[in-house]
C-alpha cells in the first residue's frame, strides 16, 4: 500500500491497518479511528489536540529513526488540524 492510499487514525494519526481499528457503538470496526483512541463508539480519552500531540511525540520519534521529538511535534502540529477529530 503506498502512502497516498494509507489511512490514518483521525484522532492520533497512527496508520490504520487490519488489526488496529477502533470499534463503533454496534461493535463494527471504525473506518476513522484506531483502537487506542476509539472504542464502543466513543473516544477513550478526553483531551485537547495539543495534549494528544504531546502524548504522541515520543512514540512518533521512536518509530522514525533519526527524527527528533521537535521534528515529530512540528509535523503533528501541521497535520493534526486536518484530522476529523480536530478539524474546526
The first five atom37 places (N, CA, C, CB, O) and aatype in JSON, in Angstrom:
{
  "aatype": [20, 20, 20, 20, 20, 20, 20, 20, 20, 20, 20, 20, 20, 20, 20, 20, 20, 20, 20, 20, 20, 20, 20, 20, 20, 20, 20, 20, 20, 20, 20, 20, 20, 20, 20, 20, 20, 20, 20, 20, 20, 20, 20, 20, 20, 20, 20, 20, 20, 20, 20, 20, 20, 20, 20, 20, 20, 20, 20, 20, 20, 20, 20, 20, 20, 20, 20, 20, 20, 20, 20, 20, 20, 20, 20, 20, 20, 20, 20, 20, 20, 20, 20, 20, 20, 20, 20, 20],
  "atom_mask": [
    [1, 1, 1, 1, 1],
    [1, 1, 1, 1, 1],
    [1, 1, 1, 1, 1],
    [1, 1, 1, 1, 1],
    [1, 1, 1, 1, 1],
    [1, 1, 1, 1, 1],
    [1, 1, 1, 1, 1],
    [1, 1, 1, 1, 1],
    [1, 1, 1, 1, 1],
    [1, 1, 1, 1, 1],
    [1, 1, 1, 1, 1],
    [1, 1, 1, 1, 1],
    [1, 1, 1, 1, 1],
    [1, 1, 1, 1, 1],
    [1, 1, 1, 1, 1],
    [1, 1, 1, 1, 1],
    [1, 1, 1, 1, 1],
    [1, 1, 1, 1, 1],
    [1, 1, 1, 1, 1],
    [1, 1, 1, 1, 1],
    [1, 1, 1, 1, 1],
    [1, 1, 1, 1, 1],
    [1, 1, 1, 1, 1],
    [1, 1, 1, 1, 1],
    [1, 1, 1, 1, 1],
    [1, 1, 1, 1, 1],
    [1, 1, 1, 1, 1],
    [1, 1, 1, 1, 1],
    [1, 1, 1, 1, 1],
    [1, 1, 1, 1, 1],
    [1, 1, 1, 1, 1],
    [1, 1, 1, 1, 1],
    [1, 1, 1, 1, 1],
    [1, 1, 1, 1, 1],
    [1, 1, 1, 1, 1],
    [1, 1, 1, 1, 1],
    [1, 1, 1, 1, 1],
    [1, 1, 1, 1, 1],
    [1, 1, 1, 1, 1],
    [1, 1, 1, 1, 1],
    [1, 1, 1, 1, 1],
    [1, 1, 1, 1, 1],
    [1, 1, 1, 1, 1],
    [1, 1, 1, 1, 1],
    [1, 1, 1, 1, 1],
    [1, 1, 1, 1, 1],
    [1, 1, 1, 1, 1],
    [1, 1, 1, 1, 1],
    [1, 1, 1, 1, 1],
    [1, 1, 1, 1, 1],
    [1, 1, 1, 1, 1],
    [1, 1, 1, 1, 1],
    [1, 1, 1, 1, 1],
    [1, 1, 1, 1, 1],
    [1, 1, 1, 1, 1],
    [1, 1, 1, 1, 1],
    [1, 1, 1, 1, 1],
    [1, 1, 1, 1, 1],
    [1, 1, 1, 1, 1],
    [1, 1, 1, 1, 1],
    [1, 1, 1, 1, 1],
    [1, 1, 1, 1, 1],
    [1, 1, 1, 1, 1],
    [1, 1, 1, 1, 1],
    [1, 1, 1, 1, 1],
    [1, 1, 1, 1, 1],
    [1, 1, 1, 1, 1],
    [1, 1, 1, 1, 1],
    [1, 1, 1, 1, 1],
    [1, 1, 1, 1, 1],
    [1, 1, 1, 1, 1],
    [1, 1, 1, 1, 1],
    [1, 1, 1, 1, 1],
    [1, 1, 1, 1, 1],
    [1, 1, 1, 1, 1],
    [1, 1, 1, 1, 1],
    [1, 1, 1, 1, 1],
    [1, 1, 1, 1, 1],
    [1, 1, 1, 1, 1],
    [1, 1, 1, 1, 1],
    [1, 1, 1, 1, 1],
    [1, 1, 1, 1, 1],
    [1, 1, 1, 1, 1],
    [1, 1, 1, 1, 1],
    [1, 1, 1, 1, 1],
    [1, 1, 1, 1, 1],
    [1, 1, 1, 1, 1],
    [1, 1, 1, 1, 1]
  ],
  "atom_positions": [
    [[0.86, -1.18, 0.0], [0.0, 0.0, 0.0], [0.9, 1.24, 0.0], [-0.97, 0.0, 1.24], [1.78, 1.36, 0.85]],
    [[0.68, 2.13, -0.92], [1.51, 3.33, -0.95], [0.96, 4.38, 0.0], [1.62, 3.89, -2.37], [-0.17, 4.27, 0.47]],
    [[1.76, 5.38, 0.28], [1.43, 6.41, 1.27], [0.14, 7.15, 0.95], [2.57, 7.39, 1.38], [-0.59, 7.52, 1.86]],
    [[-0.15, 7.37, -0.32], [-1.35, 8.13, -0.68], [-2.62, 7.33, -0.41], [-1.3, 8.53, -2.14], [-3.69, 7.91, -0.27]],
    [[-2.52, 6.01, -0.33], [-3.67, 5.17, -0.03], [-3.78, 4.85, 1.45], [-3.6, 3.89, -0.83], [-4.81, 4.34, 1.89]],
    [[-2.75, 5.13, 2.21], [-2.73, 4.79, 3.62], [-3.77, 5.61, 4.38], [-1.34, 5.01, 4.21], [-3.93, 6.81, 4.15]],
    [[-4.48, 4.94, 5.29], [-5.44, 5.63, 6.14], [-4.81, 5.85, 7.51], [-6.77, 4.83, 6.25], [-4.04, 5.02, 8.0]],
    [[-5.13, 6.97, 8.11], [-4.61, 7.32, 9.41], [-5.75, 7.52, 10.39], [-3.75, 8.57, 9.33], [-6.83, 7.97, 10.01]],
    [[-5.51, 7.19, 11.65], [-6.5, 7.48, 12.69], [-6.77, 8.98, 12.65], [-5.99, 7.03, 14.11], [-5.85, 9.79, 12.61]],
    [[-8.05, 9.32, 12.66], [-8.44, 10.73, 12.57], [-8.42, 11.42, 13.92], [-9.83, 10.83, 11.96], [-9.01, 12.49, 14.09]],
    [[-7.73, 10.8, 14.89], [-7.52, 11.41, 16.2], [-6.03, 11.53, 16.51], [-8.22, 10.58, 17.3], [-5.57, 12.6, 16.91]],
    [[-5.26, 10.43, 16.32], [-3.84, 10.44, 16.7], [-2.89, 10.3, 15.51], [-3.57, 9.33, 17.67], [-1.67, 10.39, 15.68]],
    [[-3.42, 10.08, 14.31], [-2.65, 9.97, 13.08], [-1.87, 8.66, 12.94], [-1.69, 11.11, 12.98], [-1.02, 8.54, 12.06]],
    [[-2.14, 7.67, 13.79], [-1.5, 6.37, 13.65], [-1.98, 5.73, 12.35], [-1.81, 5.45, 14.88], [-3.17, 5.79, 12.03]],
    [[-1.07, 5.12, 11.58], [-1.52, 4.41, 10.39], [-2.51, 3.31, 10.78], [-0.32, 3.8, 9.61], [-2.27, 2.56, 11.73]],
    [[-3.61, 3.22, 10.06], [-4.62, 2.2, 10.33], [-4.34, 0.96, 9.49], [-6.04, 2.73, 10.06], [-4.23, 1.04, 8.27]],
    [[-4.22, -0.17, 10.17], [-4.03, -1.45, 9.5], [-5.2, -2.36, 9.79], [-2.7, -2.1, 9.93], [-6.18, -1.94, 10.4]],
    [[-5.1, -3.6, 9.37], [-6.19, -4.55, 9.54], [-6.49, -4.86, 11.0], [-5.88, -5.83, 8.81], [-7.6, -5.25, 11.34]],
    [[-5.49, -4.68, 11.87], [-5.65, -5.14, 13.25], [-5.74, -4.04, 14.3], [-4.53, -6.01, 13.59], [-5.7, -4.35, 15.49]],
    [[-5.85, -2.78, 13.91], [-5.85, -1.75, 14.95], [-6.99, -0.73, 14.84], [-4.55, -1.03, 14.91], [-6.87, 0.39, 15.35]],
    [[-8.08, -1.1, 14.17], [-9.23, -0.2, 14.09], [-9.98, -0.21, 15.41], [-10.16, -0.61, 12.92], [-10.11, -1.24, 16.06]],
    [[-10.49, 0.96, 15.79], [-11.36, 1.05, 16.94], [-12.72, 0.45, 16.6], [-11.52, 2.51, 17.41], [-12.92, -0.07, 15.51]],
    [[-13.65, 0.54, 17.55], [-14.97, -0.04, 17.33], [-16.06, 1.01, 17.48], [-15.22, -1.19, 18.3], [-15.98, 1.91, 18.32]],
    [[-17.09, 0.86, 16.64], [-18.27, 1.71, 16.73], [-19.18, 1.17, 17.83], [-19.02, 1.77, 15.37], [-18.93, 0.1, 18.39]],
    [[-20.23, 1.9, 18.14], [-21.17, 1.51, 19.19], [-21.77, 0.13, 18.93], [-22.29, 2.54, 19.32], [-22.06, -0.6, 19.88]],
    [[-21.95, -0.24, 17.66], [-22.53, -1.54, 17.33], [-21.5, -2.66, 17.26], [-23.26, -1.45, 16.0], [-21.83, -3.8, 16.92]],
    [[-20.24, -2.34, 17.6], [-19.18, -3.35, 17.6], [-18.45, -3.48, 16.28], [-19.75, -4.66, 17.96], [-17.44, -4.19, 16.21]],
    [[-18.92, -2.82, 15.24], [-18.24, -2.88, 13.95], [-16.95, -2.06, 14.01], [-19.17, -2.36, 12.81], [-16.78, -1.19, 14.87]],
    [[-16.07, -2.35, 13.08], [-14.79, -1.63, 13.03], [-15.0, -0.19, 12.57], [-13.8, -2.35, 12.1], [-15.73, 0.07, 11.62]],
    [[-14.35, 0.72, 13.25], [-14.39, 2.12, 12.85], [-13.48, 2.31, 11.64], [-13.96, 3.06, 14.02], [-12.36, 1.79, 11.62]],
    [[-13.95, 3.03, 10.66], [-13.13, 3.33, 9.49], [-12.2, 4.51, 9.74], [-14.02, 3.61, 8.28], [-11.26, 4.74, 8.97]],
    [[-12.47, 5.27, 10.8], [-11.74, 6.52, 11.02], [-10.77, 6.53, 12.2], [-12.72, 7.6, 11.22], [-9.84, 7.34, 12.21]],
    [[-10.97, 5.66, 13.18], [-10.2, 5.77, 14.41], [-9.56, 4.45, 14.83], [-11.09, 6.28, 15.53], [-10.08, 3.38, 14.54]],
    [[-8.41, 4.55, 15.5], [-7.7, 3.37, 15.97], [-8.27, 2.89, 17.31], [-6.19, 3.67, 16.11], [-9.04, 3.58, 17.97]],
    [[-7.88, 1.69, 17.68], [-8.36, 1.07, 18.9], [-7.9, 1.82, 20.16], [-7.89, -0.36, 18.97], [-8.55, 1.72, 21.2]],
    [[-6.81, 2.55, 20.07], [-6.32, 3.29, 21.23], [-7.15, 4.55, 21.49], [-4.85, 3.67, 21.04], [-7.25, 5.01, 22.62]],
    [[-7.73, 5.1, 20.43], [-8.48, 6.35, 20.54], [-9.98, 6.17, 20.64], [-8.17, 7.22, 19.37], [-10.68, 7.04, 21.17]],
    [[-10.5, 5.04, 20.13], [-11.95, 4.94, 19.95], [-12.42, 3.51, 20.19], [-12.36, 5.39, 18.54], [-11.99, 2.59, 19.5]],
    [[-13.29, 3.32, 21.17], [-13.85, 2.0, 21.47], [-15.31, 2.14, 21.84], [-13.06, 1.31, 22.61], [-15.69, 3.05, 22.58]],
    [[-16.13, 1.26, 21.32], [-17.54, 1.25, 21.64], [-18.28, 2.51, 21.22], [-17.71, 1.06, 23.09], [-19.29, 2.88, 21.82]],
    [[-17.77, 3.16, 20.18], [-18.44, 4.35, 19.66], [-18.1, 5.64, 20.39], [-19.9, 4.15, 19.72], [-18.77, 6.65, 20.21]],
    [[-17.05, 5.61, 21.21], [-16.67, 6.81, 21.95], [-15.14, 6.92, 22.04], [-17.29, 6.8, 23.38], [-14.43, 5.92, 21.98]],
    [[-14.67, 8.15, 22.17], [-13.23, 8.35, 22.35], [-12.82, 7.82, 23.72], [-12.86, 9.86, 22.2], [-13.56, 7.94, 24.7]],
    [[-11.63, 7.24, 23.78], [-11.16, 6.64, 25.03], [-10.61, 7.68, 26.0], [-10.09, 5.6, 24.73], [-10.48, 7.4, 27.19]],
    [[-10.3, 8.85, 25.5], [-9.78, 9.89, 26.37], [-10.32, 11.25, 25.98], [-8.28, 9.91, 26.33], [-10.55, 11.54, 24.81]],
    [[-10.51, 12.08, 26.98], [-10.97, 13.45, 26.75], [-9.73, 14.35, 26.83], [-12.08, 13.88, 27.8], [-9.22, 14.62, 27.92]],
    [[-9.26, 14.8, 25.68], [-8.06, 15.61, 25.66], [-8.15, 16.64, 24.55], [-6.8, 14.73, 25.48], [-8.99, 16.54, 23.65]],
    [[-7.3, 17.62, 24.62], [-7.21, 18.62, 23.56], [-6.27, 18.11, 22.47], [-6.72, 19.99, 24.12], [-5.54, 17.14, 22.68]],
    [[-6.3, 18.76, 21.33], [-5.38, 18.4, 20.25], [-3.94, 18.55, 20.73], [-5.64, 19.27, 19.01], [-3.1, 17.71, 20.42]],
    [[-3.64, 19.6, 21.47], [-2.29, 19.83, 21.95], [-1.85, 18.72, 22.9], [-2.2, 21.19, 22.65], [-0.7, 18.28, 22.85]],
    [[-2.76, 18.26, 23.76], [-2.44, 17.15, 24.67], [-2.19, 15.87, 23.89], [-3.56, 16.94, 25.69], [-1.29, 15.1, 24.24]],
    [[-2.97, 15.62, 22.85], [-2.77, 14.43, 22.03], [-1.41, 14.5, 21.34], [-3.9, 14.29, 20.98], [-0.7, 13.5, 21.29]],
    [[-1.06, 15.65, 20.81], [0.25, 15.79, 20.16], [1.36, 15.47, 21.14], [0.43, 17.22, 19.6], [2.28, 14.71, 20.82]],
    [[1.31, 16.05, 22.34], [2.36, 15.8, 23.33], [2.44, 14.32, 23.69], [2.12, 16.64, 24.6], [3.54, 13.79, 23.89]],
    [[1.29, 13.65, 23.79], [1.26, 12.23, 24.1], [1.93, 11.42, 22.98], [-0.19, 11.76, 24.32], [2.57, 10.4, 23.25]],
    [[1.78, 11.87, 21.74], [2.28, 11.12, 20.58], [3.71, 11.45, 20.18], [1.38, 11.37, 19.42], [4.28, 10.74, 19.34]],
    [[4.31, 12.49, 20.74], [5.66, 12.91, 20.32], [6.66, 11.78, 20.47], [6.12, 14.12, 21.14], [7.34, 11.43, 19.5]],
    [[6.78, 11.2, 21.66], [7.8, 10.17, 21.89], [7.58, 8.94, 21.0], [7.79, 9.75, 23.36], [8.53, 8.48, 20.37]],
    [[6.35, 8.38, 20.93], [6.18, 7.21, 20.06], [6.49, 7.49, 18.59], [4.75, 6.69, 20.17], [7.05, 6.64, 17.9]],
    [[6.13, 8.68, 18.11], [6.41, 9.01, 16.71], [7.91, 9.13, 16.47], [5.7, 10.31, 16.31], [8.42, 8.63, 15.47]],
    [[8.61, 9.78, 17.38], [10.06, 9.92, 17.22], [10.74, 8.56, 17.29], [10.64, 10.86, 18.31], [11.68, 8.29, 16.53]],
    [[10.28, 7.69, 18.19], [10.86, 6.35, 18.31], [10.59, 5.5, 17.07], [10.31, 5.65, 19.56], [11.43, 4.69, 16.68]],
    [[9.43, 5.68, 16.45], [9.06, 4.87, 15.28], [9.75, 5.34, 14.01], [7.57, 4.91, 15.09], [9.72, 4.65, 12.99]],
    [[10.37, 6.52, 14.06], [11.02, 7.09, 12.87], [12.47, 7.41, 13.2], [10.26, 8.37, 12.39], [12.77, 8.52, 13.64]],
    [[13.38, 6.45, 12.99], [14.79, 6.67, 13.33], [15.33, 7.95, 12.7], [15.63, 5.48, 12.87], [15.12, 8.22, 11.51]],
    [[16.03, 8.73, 13.51], [16.6, 9.98, 13.03], [15.7, 11.18, 13.26], [16.92, 9.86, 11.58], [16.15, 12.32, 13.11]],
    [[14.45, 10.94, 13.61], [13.52, 12.05, 13.86], [13.65, 12.5, 15.31], [12.05, 11.64, 13.55], [13.64, 11.69, 16.23]],
    [[13.79, 13.79, 15.49], [13.86, 14.33, 16.86], [12.45, 14.57, 17.39], [14.7, 15.65, 16.89], [11.51, 14.68, 16.6]],
    [[12.29, 14.65, 18.7], [10.98, 14.99, 19.26], [10.46, 16.33, 18.72], [11.06, 15.05, 20.79], [9.26, 16.49, 18.52]],
    [[11.35, 17.27, 18.5], [10.94, 18.58, 17.97], [10.39, 18.45, 16.55], [12.13, 19.56, 17.99], [9.41, 19.1, 16.2]],
    [[11.04, 17.6, 15.74], [10.55, 17.37, 14.38], [9.19, 16.66, 14.4], [11.57, 16.55, 13.57], [8.29, 17.0, 13.63]],
    [[9.06, 15.67, 15.28], [7.79, 14.96, 15.4], [6.68, 15.93, 15.8], [7.91, 13.81, 16.44], [5.6, 15.92, 15.21]],
    [[6.94, 16.75, 16.79], [5.95, 17.73, 17.25], [5.55, 18.68, 16.13], [6.5, 18.53, 18.45], [4.37, 18.94, 15.93]],
    [[6.53, 19.19, 15.39], [6.24, 20.13, 14.3], [5.39, 19.47, 13.21], [7.56, 20.65, 13.69], [4.45, 20.09, 12.7]],
    [[5.71, 18.22, 12.86], [4.92, 17.53, 11.84], [3.48, 17.33, 12.32], [5.55, 16.16, 11.49], [2.54, 17.54, 11.56]],
    [[3.32, 16.94, 13.58], [1.97, 16.72, 14.1], [1.2, 18.03, 14.23], [2.04, 16.01, 15.46], [-0.01, 18.07, 14.0]],
    [[1.88, 19.1, 14.6], [1.21, 20.4, 14.71], [0.68, 20.85, 13.34], [2.16, 21.46, 15.28], [-0.32, 21.56, 13.27]],
    [[1.35, 20.44, 12.28], [0.89, 20.78, 10.93], [-0.22, 19.84, 10.45], [2.06, 20.75, 9.95], [-1.14, 20.27, 9.76]],
    [[-0.14, 18.55, 10.82], [-1.05, 17.53, 10.31], [-2.33, 17.38, 11.12], [-0.34, 16.22, 10.26], [-3.4, 17.19, 10.54]],
    [[-2.26, 17.46, 12.43], [-3.43, 17.18, 13.28], [-4.63, 18.07, 12.98], [-3.05, 17.33, 14.72], [-5.76, 17.58, 13.04]],
    [[-4.46, 19.35, 12.66], [-5.65, 20.16, 12.38], [-6.45, 19.68, 11.17], [-5.25, 21.59, 12.17], [-7.58, 20.11, 10.97]],
    [[-5.86, 18.79, 10.34], [-6.58, 18.26, 9.18], [-7.36, 17.0, 9.52], [-5.59, 17.97, 8.05], [-8.15, 16.53, 8.7]],
    [[-7.16, 16.44, 10.7], [-7.85, 15.21, 11.1], [-9.27, 15.5, 11.56], [-7.07, 14.49, 12.21], [-9.53, 16.56, 12.13]],
    [[-10.2, 14.55, 11.31], [-11.62, 14.77, 11.61], [-11.87, 15.21, 13.05], [-12.41, 13.51, 11.34], [-12.67, 16.12, 13.29]],
    [[-11.19, 14.59, 14.02], [-11.45, 14.92, 15.42], [-11.1, 16.36, 15.74], [-10.67, 13.99, 16.33], [-11.74, 16.97, 16.59]],
    [[-10.1, 16.9, 15.09], [-9.57, 18.23, 15.45], [-9.92, 19.31, 14.44], [-8.08, 18.17, 15.6], [-9.72, 20.49, 14.73]],
    [[-10.43, 18.96, 13.28], [-10.77, 19.97, 12.26], [-11.85, 20.91, 12.81], [-11.26, 19.29, 10.94], [-12.8, 20.49, 13.46]],
    [[-11.67, 22.17, 12.52], [-12.63, 23.17, 13.03], [-13.61, 23.56, 11.95], [-11.9, 24.41, 13.57], [-14.49, 24.39, 12.18]]
  ]
}
